[in-house]
Amino acid sequence: MVDDNFIGNKRNVKLFLKELQPWMVAHQYPFSFATEASVDLANDQELMDLMVLCNFGAVFLGIETPDEASLTLTQKFQNTRDSLSGAVNAITRSGLRVMAGFIIGFDGEKPGAGARIVQFVEQTAIPTALFSMLQALPDTALWHRLAREGRLRSKSANINQTTLMNFVPTRPLEEIASEYVEAFDQLYDPKRFLDRAYRHFRILGEATYPKKGKGAKKPINWVTIRALLTICWRQGVLRKTRWQFWFNLWRMGRYNPGGISSYLAVCAQIEHFLEYRQIVRREIEEQVAQFLAAEALTKPLVAAVAEVAAVS
């Protein structure tokens, strides 16, 4: 369900879900849904229950940072009203798998922001934590403020995880980049990732789901079977996580057998991030080195110009 905030109008979305639910039942749940919502979804149990009844399986939360001062500065007041970790747990216990976005580099941010994000993700057992450095997008309030302050480094924004910030932050750029690279590396450490995925699905297994009955028998999907065998081979044989992988899978079969297919699909994500975290480290460190070299060249020039201006 594509929406920047699915629950922006709670009254209308509840009316919609109440119409969708009997249709899903009548058609034997032909679809499963994912969407994006604000964290205050956790405050409306009726809404979460309706989403689960309509076969919503996952929700993306724009948490951005556990630092309340940064959230207030960016006017994400809905993330500061209640405990963020409590909200994530409430949504998970309702039966909705949580994915979340995090950002580093806010104005006034204190050192250690990367470590605090890792700590929050581990505490809340969010498997899929999408992490990036802050970018000022053209024609936004942040963009215009930074332009007035003369802090924009570039007039374009490249929203991906392998580029430096496009403005001058309030603490050293190289410090933010270093924290970012280390946090990204830790978030997608295979052992940590598999542990979070397992803990998350154990919580999901405690939720109450609608009885869907038996759907039509689906033909064998050899692509899916090949993917499953690849995951089992890489994570259950080749890597040091092999004992953890099989033990967690056995416990999933015991405590949440209905979630095994979704659980394995999430486990598969590490196959991307294992390689990608090396790309992030390499490209960010190269850009930081270029930035520091350019800064070392321009500082003497700026000082000379300032000295001439003072003399004249």
Buried (B, 14 or more C-beta within 10 A) or exposed (E): BEEEBBBEEBEEBBEBBEEBBEEBBEEEBEEEBBBBBBBBBBBBEEBBBBBBBBBBBBBBBBBBBBBEBBBEEBEBEBBBEBEBBEBBBBBBBBBBBBBBBBBBBBBEBEEEBBEBBBBBBBBBBBBBBBBBBBBBEEEEEBBEBBBEEEBBBEEEBEEEBBBBBBBEBEBEBBBBBBBBBBBBBBBBBBEBBBBBBBBBBBBBBEBEBBEEEEEEEEEEEEEEEEBBEEBBEBBBEEBEBBEBBBEBBEEBEEEBEEBEEBBBBBBBBBBEBBEBBEEBBEBBBEBBEEBEEEEEEEEEEEEEEEEEEEEE
